[in-house]
């Protein structure tokens, strides 16, 4: 090995990166360059290179720290991040909608007979509460909702479990089931009126129909997604069909069924209000329809706002119940 060959890599490293050059010189058997008096000496073959006398020893300490994750175009811990992290940030959108509504009525973007102010809606709601009209309509609507929801949910859960566990029954019923669940509930309202009339049975049945197919489909899919090993273990222990349902199927489908029930509750509330708009003599939807016929847009807006608030409250309440019943998933 010539002196020039030993000197060339060390010189290149010194010119490009001093730390890399020092690391290169510290390797056993690597060439070390002597820069004193312009001459260089090659070390003996197979022996580690030694630094010239008087050369200070350099201790390298390379510590790397992970760089903080920063989204492109956004500073960490920005004002937007702190705003979204606050609990009260969820009220931002409703407050903005209320301000826009107030500005639209103040600037008269639409005639006052069509676009009423939020203050007028609040006054009308207070009048309806004092007269008892609002509480009567609301109590009737909630009774229809919970009665139909309980009936449709229980029937849907039973049907979904049976369809999921019985392959022959599923092959026989599933085509008809899939066809019927595709039919919009609102489109069947005229048929239900002809068969059941416009009494309470019609509203309860329309809610039960809206609930039944959602819960049944959620239970059916949850049963189908259970691992076959659970049923194999149940057969080893000689479980009866009832024990398989009670101790294997039902506990395994709780999270999926609760999600389906929550969706069915919100859907049933919307269907009920729509049915009351078309054919009812009482209820929240009928109150809005009477307000429309009398050109009382403030009464209509009271019903619209109250429908949204009740729907949000139902969904939020059932979500809390769902989180409590499935808290074991967090572990």
Residue pairs with C-beta under 8 A, 6 or more apart in sequence:
1 31
1 42
1 45
2 42
3 40
3 41
3 42
5 31
6 31
6 32
6 33
6 40
6 42
7 31
7 33
7 40
9 24
9 31
10 21
10 24
10 25
10 31
10 32
10 33
11 33
13 20
13 21
13 24
14 21
14 33
19 60
19 62
22 58
22 60
23 60
24 30
25 32
25 33
25 49
25 51
28 48
28 49
29 46
29 47
29 48
29 49
30 49
31 42
31 43
31 49
32 43
32 49
32 50
32 51
33 40
34 40
34 41
34 52
36 52
43 49
43 50
51 57
68 76
69 76
70 76
74 80
83 89
83 92
98 118
101 117
101 118
102 117
102 118
104 110
104 115
105 112
105 115
105 116
105 117
105 118
106 117
109 115
113 295
113 297
114 297
115 297
116 297
116 298
116 301
120 298
121 298
121 301
121 302
121 305
123 298
124 296
124 298
124 299
124 301
124 302
125 134
125 302
125 305
125 306
128 134
128 299
128 302
129 135
133 287
134 287
134 302
134 306
136 282
137 282
137 283
137 284
137 286
137 287
138 284
138 306
138 310
140 282
140 283
141 272
141 273
141 276
141 283
141 284
141 285
144 200
144 203
144 204
144 207
144 272
144 283
145 207
145 268
145 269
145 272
147 204
147 207
148 203
148 204
148 205
148 206
148 207
148 208
148 210
148 211
148 268
148 272
149 207
149 208
149 211
149 264
149 265
149 268
151 204
151 208
151 211
152 207
152 208
152 209
152 210
152 211
152 212
152 215
152 264
152 268
153 211
153 212
153 215
153 261
153 264
155 208
155 212
155 216
156 211
156 212
156 213
156 214
156 215
156 216
156 219
156 264
157 215
157 216
157 219
157 257
159 212
159 216
159 219
159 220
160 215
160 216
160 217
160 218
160 219
160 220
160 222
160 223
160 257
161 219
161 220
161 223
161 245
161 249
161 250
161 253
162 169
163 169
163 170
163 173
163 174
163 177
163 216
163 220
163 223
164 170
164 219
164 220
164 221
164 222
164 223
164 224
164 249
165 223
165 241
165 244
165 245
165 249
170 220
177 213
177 216
180 213
181 213
181 216
181 217
185 206
185 209
185 210
185 271
186 271
186 274
186 275
188 206
188 209
189 206
189 274
189 275
189 278
189 279
192 202
192 205
192 206
193 202
193 279
196 202
196 205
198 279
198 280
198 281
202 275
202 279
203 272
203 275
203 276
203 280
203 283
206 271
206 272
206 275
207 268
207 271
207 272
210 264
210 267
210 268
210 271
211 264
211 265
211 267
211 268
214 260
214 261
214 263
214 264
214 267
215 257
215 260
215 261
215 264
217 260
218 256
218 257
218 259
218 260
218 261
218 263
219 253
219 256
219 257
219 260
221 256
222 252
222 253
222 255
222 256
222 257
223 249
223 253
225 256
226 248
226 249
226 252
226 253
230 248
230 252
231 244
231 248
234 243
234 244
234 247
234 248
239 247
239 248
254 325
254 326
255 322
255 326
255 329
258 318
258 321
258 322
258 325
258 326
259 322
261 318
262 315
262 318
262 319
262 322
265 314
265 315
265 318
266 311
266 314
266 315
269 307
269 310
269 311
269 314
270 311
272 283
272 285
273 283
273 284
273 285
273 307
274 285
275 285
276 283
276 284
276 285
276 286
276 289
277 285
277 286
277 288
277 289
278 285
280 286
280 289
284 303
284 306
284 307
285 303
287 299
287 303
288 299
288 300
288 303
288 304
290 299
291 297
291 298
291 299
291 300
291 302
291 303
292 300
